[in-house]
């Protein structure tokens, strides 16, 4: 399958299952025609779909079946599988970006273990990828996800893995990644908050410990569980809601509209209306419906402000504290052992992670205007 997520969409390709009805020895063109006809026979013209599915129509007559899901729900996985099997789509679009695509091919047990395990390597990777403040906020959000994972014994993203698997069984079906890159989301979210708001949000995420059951998950089918868990907190920060939810509604609408367009029939290259299945958190469905027929400009929600001087100062302070702690540790444990500690891979990686470029110089003042013509 094709891949592109810079401005349009991104796709990864599950292998297609070749039906046993394809006779040996026929040409590639005849094989494509048979597969096209097979999919047309399987596609239901008036499918009986779950109530979590919303149908939207593009100007060219192409159809989007938007499946609203809860990320920790078994019934959401069933809704996704039922919808894809019924409509036999040309494209499946999921609420993932290239930074989270690894969850599609990992088995459930590995994902469950990874979701519960937040270690130093993950902290370093998050900071390198997103910057200091955004990286630390990502770790706190991972802690929320780990809390839900531990409570339910279920790895997140099961509906996306189900969509990936089912898309591979539909002839000619493409699989697209439709979400905004997560580093952009985190950086814009952190930039929208004041220092006091960041501290309040971090405090709330650190001490989130409410029990969650599978019954609670199914009650959340009207809104994504992770978003609902954070909804009261986000409600205190309108700017955070804007960057994490509303802006991603716009981005998801854009990628879904790019996918929902006519496709070419292999027999005569005639354009026919396409069929698309979108798999997103239930909390994004209302926003996608509102934006579906609007003119959208995603360039406005893709820009990231450069690091501030405060961020540079904070980085230097944290690095100084870390170096001071390491120096004191070396002093306490002795010379040779201290040198061995400083040369270890973990310590070096941590120091590299905390490295920050010098802040940009202030912009030069423009020359005074001359009165001469």
C-alpha positions, 0 to 999 in steps of 0.5 A, spaced: 500 500 500 502 507 498 504 511 504 504 519 504 502 523 511 506 530 510 500 533 507 495 528 505 495 521 508 499 516 510 499 508 509 502 502 510 500 495 507 498 489 510 498 483 505 492 482 501 489 475 501 489 472 494 482 468 494 482 461 492 477 462 486 483 465 482 485 460 477 492 459 475 495 461 468 491 467 467 494 474 466 495 480 471 489 484 468 484 478 468 486 477 475 485 484 477 478 484 474 476 478 477 478 481 484 474 487 482 468 483 481 469 479 487 469 485 491 463 488 488 459 482 490 461 482 497 460 489 498 453 490 501 449 496 497 445 497 504 449 495 509 446 494 516 452 497 520 453 499 528 450 505 531 457 508 532 458 508 524 456 515 521 455 516 513 458 522 510 458 523 502 463 527 498 461 532 492 463 526 487 458 521 490 464 517 494 462 515 501 465 515 508 463 510 513 466 513 520 466 508 525 467 512 532 470 508 537 473 507 544 480 505 544 480 500 550 473 497 547 472 490 545 466 492 542 469 497 538 474 492 535 467 488 532 464 494 530 470 496 525 471 489 523 463 488 521 463 495 517 470 493 513 467 486 511 460 489 509 462 495 505 469 492 502 472 499 502 477 502 497 481 505 503 481 505 510 483 511 514 485 510 522 487 515 527 494 514 527 500 517 525 507 515 523 510 515 530 505 510 533 504 506 527 508 500 530 502 498 534 499 495 528 504 490 527 506 488 535 502 482 538 497 484 544 502 481 549 508 485 547 503 491 547 500 490 554 507 489 557 510 496 553 504 500 555 505 498 562 513 499 562 515 506 562 522 506 563 528 511 562 529 509 555 522 511 553 523 518 557 529 519 553 526 518 547 520 522 548 524 528 550 529 527 544 523 527 539 518 532 542 523 537 546 523 537 554 516 540 556 512 536 551 516 530 552 515 530 559 508 531 558 507 525 553 510 521 559 505 523 563 499 522 558 503 515 557 502 514 565 494 515 564 494 510 558 498 505 562 493 506 568 487 504 564 491 498 561 493 496 568 486 496 570 483 493 564 488 488 562 488 490 555 492 494 550 490 500 547 489 501 539 485 494 538 480 497 533 486 500 529 490 493 529 483 490 527 482 495 521 489 493 519 488 486 519 481 487 515 484 491 510 489 486 508 483 481 506 479 486 502 482 486 494 485 493 492 484 496 499 489 501 501 491 503 509 492 510 511 494 514 517 490 520 518 492 523 524 497 529 525 504 527 527 504 527 535 510 531 536 506 537 533 500 536 537 504 536 543 509 542 542 503 546 540 499 544 546 505 545 551 506 552 547 498 554 548 499 553 556 502 558 561 507 555 566 502 555 572 497 551 567 502 546 565 504 545 573 496 544 574 496 539 568 502 535 570 499 535 577 493 532 575 496 527 571 501 524 576 495 523 581 490 520 576 488 513 580 481 512 579 479 505 578 476 503 571 472 497 569 471 494 562 463 496 563 466 503 564 469 503 557 463 500 554 459 506 557 464 511 554 462 509 547 459 516 546 466 519 547 473 516 547 475 513 554 482 517 554 479 523 552 473 522 557 478 521 563 481 527 561 475 531 559 474 535 566 482 537 566 482 539 559 475 543 561 479 548 565 484 549 559 480 551 553 487 552 549 489 545 550 482 542 548 483 546 542 490 543 540 489 536 542 481 535 540 479 541 535 485 542 531 486 534 530 478 534 528 480 539 522 487 535 520 483 528 520 477 531 516 482 533 511 486 526 511 479 523 510 476 528 505 483 526 501 481 519 501 474 519 500 474 520 492 473 517 486 477 511 484 479 507 477 476 501 475 481 496 472 477 494 466 476 501 463 480 506 467 473 509 468 472 513 475 467 511 480 465 513 487 470 510 492 468 507 499 472 509 505 472 507 512 475 511 517 476 509 524 477 515 530 475 516 537 468 517 538 470 524 541 472 526 534 466 524 530 462 531 532 468 535 530 469 531 523 461 532 521 462 539 523 468 540 518 466 536 513 463 541 508 468 547 510 474 550 507 480 547 511 487 550 511 491 545 515 498 549 514 495 553 520 495 547 525 502 544 523 506 550 525 510 549 531 513 556 535 521 556 536 523 554 543 523 560 548 528 563 552 525 560 558 525 553 555 533 554 554 534 557 561 530 551 564 533 546 560 540 549 562 538 548 570 535 541 569 542 539 566 546 543 571 542 539 577 543 532 573 550 534 572 551 536 580 547 530 582 552 525 578 558 529 580 556 528 588 555 521 586 562 520 583 565 523 590 561 519 594 562 512 591 570 514 589 574 515 583 574 509 579 567 507 580 565 514 579 569 515 572 566 508 570 559 511 572 560 517 568 562 513 562 556 508 562 551 509 556 545 510 560 548 517 563 551 519 556 545 518 553 541 522 559 546 528 558 545 528 550 538 528 551 538 534 556 543 538 551 540 544 548 542 549 543 543 556 545 537 560 544 536 564 538 539 572 538 534 577 538 532 580 532 536 585 529 532 592 529 531 595 522 535 601 520 531 608 521 527 610 515 531 615 511 527 622 510 531 622 503 527 620 497 
